């Protein structure tokens, strides 16, 4: 299923990035671009990150990645 229409990123691709260490929506965005344009997918990305890594804050739901603080 496509999660991010702007970048044609699937749920599988997002899960792969989380499995490979992405722990926030911002990190997923930097890895593949998901959530970095219109922001409509950010809430779903945050849910997926939280589900895969429950201790992660997953970024700020509903806030476009470009407006979220950078996680280094
Ligand atoms: S749908 Fe993901 S940034 Fe637009």
Backbone and ligand atoms as CSV (ligand in chain L), in Angstrom:
chain,resi,resn,atom,element,x,y,z
A,1,UNK,N,N,0.842,-1.183,0.000
A,1,UNK,CA,C,0.000,0.000,0.000
A,1,UNK,C,C,0.886,1.244,0.000
A,2,UNK,N,N,0.520,2.211,-0.830
A,2,UNK,CA,C,1.275,3.459,-0.869
A,2,UNK,C,C,0.874,4.323,0.330
A,3,UNK,N,N,1.857,4.743,1.105
A,3,UNK,CA,C,1.630,5.588,2.277
A,3,UNK,C,C,1.823,7.056,1.907
A,4,UNK,N,N,2.870,7.333,1.187
A,4,UNK,CA,C,3.184,8.709,0.788
A,4,UNK,C,C,2.985,8.838,-0.722
A,5,UNK,N,N,1.906,9.515,-1.083
A,5,UNK,CA,C,1.597,9.673,-2.506
A,5,UNK,C,C,2.591,10.600,-3.195
A,6,UNK,N,N,3.055,11.609,-2.494
A,6,UNK,CA,C,3.980,12.563,-3.115
A,6,UNK,C,C,5.262,11.892,-3.587
A,7,UNK,N,N,5.701,10.873,-2.862
A,7,UNK,CA,C,6.975,10.214,-3.193
A,7,UNK,C,C,6.797,8.742,-3.545
A,8,UNK,N,N,5.549,8.297,-3.659
A,8,UNK,CA,C,5.249,6.893,-3.993
A,8,UNK,C,C,5.998,5.928,-3.078
A,9,UNK,N,N,5.894,6.157,-1.783
A,9,UNK,CA,C,6.564,5.310,-0.791
A,9,UNK,C,C,5.539,4.367,-0.178
A,10,UNK,N,N,5.848,3.087,-0.200
A,10,UNK,CA,C,4.930,2.080,0.320
A,10,UNK,C,C,5.141,1.853,1.814
A,11,UNK,N,N,4.135,1.222,2.434
A,11,UNK,CA,C,4.271,0.869,3.853
A,11,UNK,C,C,5.447,-0.080,4.049
A,12,UNK,N,N,5.668,-0.946,3.097
A,12,UNK,CA,C,6.792,-1.889,3.203
A,12,UNK,C,C,8.130,-1.139,3.234
A,13,UNK,N,N,8.257,-0.135,2.382
A,13,UNK,CA,C,9.499,0.625,2.360
A,13,UNK,C,C,9.697,1.373,3.675
A,14,UNK,N,N,8.622,1.948,4.214
A,14,UNK,CA,C,8.736,2.649,5.501
A,14,UNK,C,C,9.185,1.667,6.578
A,15,UNK,N,N,8.573,0.490,6.619
A,15,UNK,CA,C,8.947,-0.509,7.638
A,15,UNK,C,C,10.409,-0.925,7.482
A,16,UNK,N,N,10.866,-1.030,6.246
A,16,UNK,CA,C,12.279,-1.388,6.030
A,16,UNK,C,C,13.198,-0.318,6.609
A,17,UNK,N,N,12.842,0.950,6.429
A,17,UNK,CA,C,13.674,2.031,6.982
A,17,UNK,C,C,13.656,1.986,8.506
A,18,UNK,N,N,12.489,1.690,9.082
A,18,UNK,CA,C,12.420,1.587,10.548
A,18,UNK,C,C,13.260,0.396,11.025
A,19,UNK,N,N,13.162,-0.718,10.313
A,19,UNK,CA,C,13.968,-1.896,10.677
A,19,UNK,C,C,15.459,-1.611,10.583
A,20,UNK,N,N,15.827,-0.669,9.699
A,20,UNK,CA,C,17.239,-0.335,9.524
A,20,UNK,C,C,17.666,0.868,10.356
A,21,UNK,N,N,16.845,1.252,11.338
A,21,UNK,CA,C,17.301,2.237,12.304
A,21,UNK,C,C,16.567,3.551,12.376
A,22,UNK,N,N,15.679,3.855,11.434
A,22,UNK,CA,C,14.942,5.113,11.525
A,22,UNK,C,C,13.984,5.032,12.706
A,23,UNK,N,N,14.040,6.020,13.595
A,23,UNK,CA,C,13.215,6.005,14.806
A,23,UNK,C,C,12.281,7.193,14.917
A,24,UNK,N,N,12.311,8.065,13.926
A,24,UNK,CA,C,11.391,9.206,13.905
A,24,UNK,C,C,10.867,9.389,12.484
A,25,UNK,N,N,9.788,10.137,12.380
A,25,UNK,CA,C,9.243,10.454,11.059
A,25,UNK,C,C,10.282,11.236,10.259
A,26,UNK,N,N,10.995,12.115,10.920
A,26,UNK,CA,C,12.025,12.898,10.246
A,26,UNK,C,C,13.117,12.016,9.658
A,27,UNK,N,N,13.514,10.995,10.412
A,27,UNK,CA,C,14.554,10.095,9.910
A,27,UNK,C,C,14.042,9.304,8.714
A,28,UNK,N,N,12.788,8.886,8.768
A,28,UNK,CA,C,12.207,8.182,7.615
A,28,UNK,C,C,12.177,9.121,6.413
A,29,UNK,N,N,11.799,10.359,6.661
A,29,UNK,CA,C,11.753,11.341,5.576
A,29,UNK,C,C,13.112,11.580,4.946
A,30,UNK,N,N,14.128,11.666,5.774
A,30,UNK,CA,C,15.469,11.878,5.230
A,30,UNK,C,C,15.959,10.644,4.483
A,31,UNK,N,N,15.483,9.470,4.893
A,31,UNK,CA,C,15.907,8.235,4.231
A,31,UNK,C,C,15.253,8.043,2.868
A,32,UNK,N,N,13.972,8.432,2.753
A,32,UNK,CA,C,13.266,8.125,1.495
A,32,UNK,C,C,12.419,9.270,0.970
A,33,UNK,N,N,12.284,10.331,1.721
A,33,UNK,CA,C,11.494,11.471,1.258
A,33,UNK,C,C,10.049,11.456,1.734
A,34,UNK,N,N,9.584,10.352,2.291
A,34,UNK,CA,C,8.191,10.276,2.747
A,34,UNK,C,C,7.899,11.381,3.758
A,35,UNK,N,N,6.797,12.071,3.559
A,35,UNK,CA,C,6.376,13.100,4.496
A,35,UNK,C,C,7.039,14.443,4.320
A,36,UNK,N,N,7.842,14.611,3.286
A,36,UNK,CA,C,8.600,15.854,3.149
A,36,UNK,C,C,7.956,16.864,2.202
A,37,UNK,N,N,6.798,16.533,1.647
A,37,UNK,CA,C,6.138,17.519,0.779
A,37,UNK,C,C,4.849,18.037,1.413
A,38,UNK,N,N,3.701,17.474,1.061
A,38,UNK,CA,C,2.418,18.036,1.523
A,38,UNK,C,C,2.149,17.748,3.003
A,39,UNK,N,N,2.743,16.688,3.556
A,39,UNK,CA,C,2.563,16.356,4.963
A,39,UNK,C,C,1.329,15.525,5.271
A,40,UNK,N,N,0.533,15.190,4.268
A,40,UNK,CA,C,-0.698,14.426,4.503
A,40,UNK,C,C,-0.420,13.038,5.082
A,41,UNK,N,N,0.736,12.486,4.835
A,41,UNK,CA,C,1.051,11.129,5.288
A,41,UNK,C,C,1.744,11.104,6.642
A,42,UNK,N,N,2.036,12.251,7.217
A,42,UNK,CA,C,2.862,12.302,8.428
A,42,UNK,C,C,2.220,11.550,9.593
A,43,UNK,N,N,0.906,11.695,9.781
A,43,UNK,CA,C,0.268,10.974,10.886
A,43,UNK,C,C,0.396,9.467,10.704
A,44,UNK,N,N,0.199,9.005,9.489
A,44,UNK,CA,C,0.324,7.563,9.256
A,44,UNK,C,C,1.775,7.107,9.432
A,45,UNK,N,N,2.713,7.906,8.970
A,45,UNK,CA,C,4.126,7.570,9.172
A,45,UNK,C,C,4.437,7.486,10.660
A,46,UNK,N,N,3.918,8.435,11.436
A,46,UNK,CA,C,4.165,8.439,12.880
A,46,UNK,C,C,3.590,7.183,13.529
A,47,UNK,N,N,2.391,6.780,13.111
A,47,UNK,CA,C,1.803,5.550,13.667
A,47,UNK,C,C,2.664,4.345,13.327
A,48,UNK,N,N,3.165,4.302,12.099
A,48,UNK,CA,C,3.986,3.167,11.689
A,48,UNK,C,C,5.305,3.136,12.466
A,49,UNK,N,N,5.909,4.294,12.672
A,49,UNK,CA,C,7.166,4.345,13.422
A,49,UNK,C,C,6.923,3.916,14.868
A,50,UNK,N,N,5.832,4.427,15.470
A,50,UNK,CA,C,5.523,4.057,16.865
A,50,UNK,C,C,5.238,2.567,16.980
A,51,UNK,N,N,4.525,2.012,16.012
A,51,UNK,CA,C,4.186,0.589,16.062
A,51,UNK,C,C,5.437,-0.279,15.953
A,52,UNK,N,N,6.379,0.176,15.139
A,52,UNK,CA,C,7.587,-0.618,14.928
A,52,UNK,C,C,8.612,-0.403,16.039
A,53,UNK,N,N,8.591,0.786,16.635
A,53,UNK,CA,C,9.549,1.127,17.687
A,53,UNK,C,C,8.792,1.869,18.776
A,54,UNK,N,N,8.103,1.166,19.678
A,54,UNK,CA,C,7.211,1.791,20.653
A,54,UNK,C,C,7.850,2.852,21.533
A,55,UNK,N,N,9.147,2.802,21.748
A,55,UNK,CA,C,9.767,3.800,22.611
A,55,UNK,C,C,10.098,5.086,21.867
A,56,UNK,N,N,9.889,5.098,20.538
A,56,UNK,CA,C,10.225,6.277,19.747
A,56,UNK,C,C,9.101,7.302,19.781
A,57,UNK,N,N,9.440,8.595,19.834
A,57,UNK,CA,C,8.406,9.620,19.791
A,57,UNK,C,C,7.766,9.724,18.411
A,58,UNK,N,N,8.471,9.337,17.341
A,58,UNK,CA,C,7.888,9.318,15.995
A,58,UNK,C,C,7.632,10.682,15.396
A,59,UNK,N,N,8.184,11.704,15.975
A,59,UNK,CA,C,7.976,13.042,15.433
A,59,UNK,C,C,6.646,13.605,15.888
A,60,UNK,N,N,6.337,14.763,15.448
A,60,UNK,CA,C,5.091,15.422,15.822
A,60,UNK,C,C,4.024,15.109,14.791
A,61,UNK,N,N,3.005,14.319,15.150
A,61,UNK,CA,C,1.949,14.013,14.191
A,61,UNK,C,C,1.276,15.274,13.678
A,62,UNK,N,N,1.028,15.309,12.394
A,62,UNK,CA,C,0.315,16.416,11.789
A,62,UNK,C,C,1.182,17.614,11.450
A,63,UNK,N,N,2.457,17.562,11.811
A,63,UNK,CA,C,3.364,18.661,11.507
A,63,UNK,C,C,4.271,18.225,10.364
A,64,UNK,N,N,4.259,18.949,9.239
A,64,UNK,CA,C,5.144,18.564,8.142
A,64,UNK,C,C,6.588,18.441,8.610
A,65,UNK,N,N,7.282,17.482,8.079
A,65,UNK,CA,C,8.661,17.223,8.511
A,65,UNK,C,C,9.529,18.470,8.403
A,66,UNK,N,N,9.297,19.258,7.386
A,66,UNK,CA,C,10.107,20.452,7.193
A,66,UNK,C,C,9.999,21.401,8.377
A,67,UNK,N,N,8.903,21.307,9.156
A,67,UNK,CA,C,8.703,22.197,10.302
A,67,UNK,C,C,9.089,21.533,11.612
A,68,UNK,N,N,9.503,20.276,11.574
A,68,UNK,CA,C,9.866,19.584,12.808
A,68,UNK,C,C,11.349,19.780,13.084
A,69,UNK,N,N,11.720,19.740,14.375
A,69,UNK,CA,C,13.138,19.865,14.701
A,69,UNK,C,C,13.924,18.680,14.158
A,70,UNK,N,N,15.125,18.928,13.745
A,70,UNK,CA,C,15.982,17.877,13.213
A,70,UNK,C,C,16.476,17.001,14.339
A,71,UNK,N,N,16.467,15.690,14.096
A,71,UNK,CA,C,17.002,14.729,15.046
A,71,UNK,C,C,18.331,14.267,14.491
A,72,UNK,N,N,19.384,14.535,15.228
A,72,UNK,CA,C,20.714,14.151,14.736
A,72,UNK,C,C,21.173,12.853,15.314
L,1,LIG,S1,S,1.658,12.274,0.807
L,1,LIG,FE1,FE,3.538,12.156,1.854
L,1,LIG,S2,S,4.358,14.166,1.685
L,1,LIG,FE2,FE,2.542,14.241,0.532
